[in-house]
Amino acid sequence: MSKTKGEVKTERVLKALNHEEPDRVPITDFFWSLFLQEWQKRNSEDIFIYDYYDLDILVVSPNMDPRVMRSRFIEKNDEYMIYETGWGSIIKRQVEAPMPMFLEFGIKSAAEYEKFEFDDPLDPRRYYDERDDIINTGDTYLVLPSFAETVERYKDDYFIFGSVCEPFEALWRCRGTEGALMDLVLYPDETQAFIDRLTEHMLAIGKKQIEMFNLKGMYIWGDVAYDKGMFFSPELWRKMFYPAVKKLCTEFHAMGAKIIYHGCGNARAIYEDLIDAGVDCYNPLEAKAGLDVVELKRQYKGRLAFNGNIDVRVLAEGDKDAIRREVLRKLNAAKGGGYIISSDHSVAANVPPENYDYLVQLVREYGRYPLDLGEFDEEI
């Protein structure tokens, strides 16, 4: 019996994550809605971009909101919308703006952590209802088909990853970044107790996803850094967040799932800790934060796989020679496996679709093993 495309791609990605060379370097990405709009003008609204480029990984997320609810609109017109979310936050979205503006957060002080309520993480609505929660709507307001319907539709075509948030990613959505950072220092006990509750909430949601479809992969969303370094000291992270990440990794590994940790900015200060916690692969490796996947491969070869690092600034500028140099040089990180190629965060509206076409073309041409990178070949 022949294998499905999804089975072939799963084998390919798993080999890469296990630091082995598959048939070709896996490729995936995330796309901003304004890029998709431009791309669809050239192609068709009926074509799924992951199908068009035959990408390997598709990340599908259930509703992780503490409270399971449809967005409650407060104001809506042709220019913007304001609505309440299941995190307790109030969001404003402008039609031409790519990201949500948080007007209010569900938790106003550390004193409110203890009484903040979580709906059942196993509530069927999280997995079987349409999704318009923050994680899934991304940079615009959308109503998406359910988690279960989406996985069922695409499980034969891709390596499906589920996803959860690590505690800081969830904490700031309830409290706001400024409030969360203040509380970590001024009210560590109250904040730690809430971090523990967030961890159990996400753990249950992650395990449910794996159980439903026997998923072999889990993304952990965890932005704990910016382009200059960590939001807080590595020591504080190790004390308050490392145990949570380790617990998530341990439980998901026990169920047979590989872990890709998504952290924006430059979090190199905790890479060794993430390896120790059980993270298999790090994404997205923002080039503008000074990260270079070839350098990282030399340092962490065989211990941590990587996903990302193709500089979207190069993709946006439109110079084919520069794009070729960027892609072929970064493919050195795929020697011996351990690399899944993608942009260094996501493909935004300033990237011409034809430039992304060229990226995929280069990966298809030069990403087959054994790699032949010509003048861009480097020792690893």
Secondary structure as UniProt FT lines:
FT   HELIX           5..17
FT   TURN            18..19
FT   HELIX           33..42
FT   TURN            45..46
FT   HELIX           49..53
FT   STRAND          57..59
FT   STRAND          72..76
FT   STRAND          80..84
FT   TURN            86..87
FT   STRAND          90..94
FT   TURN            95..96
FT   STRAND          101..104
FT   HELIX           110..112
FT   TURN            113..115
FT   TURN            121..122
FT   HELIX           125..128
FT   HELIX           134..137
FT   TURN            138..139
FT   HELIX           147..154
FT   TURN            155..157
FT   STRAND          159..165
FT   HELIX           167..175
FT   HELIX           177..186
FT   HELIX           188..213
FT   STRAND          217..221
FT   STRAND          225..226
FT   TURN            227..228
FT   STRAND          229..230
FT   HELIX           234..240
FT   HELIX           242..254
FT   TURN            255..256
FT   STRAND          258..262
FT   HELIX           268..270
FT   HELIX           271..277
FT   STRAND          281..283
FT   HELIX           287..289
FT   HELIX           293..300
FT   TURN            301..303
FT   STRAND          305..307
FT   HELIX           312..317
FT   HELIX           320..330
FT   HELIX           331..334
FT   TURN            335..336
FT   STRAND          339..341
FT   TURN            349..350
FT   HELIX           353..366
FT   HELIX           374..376
//
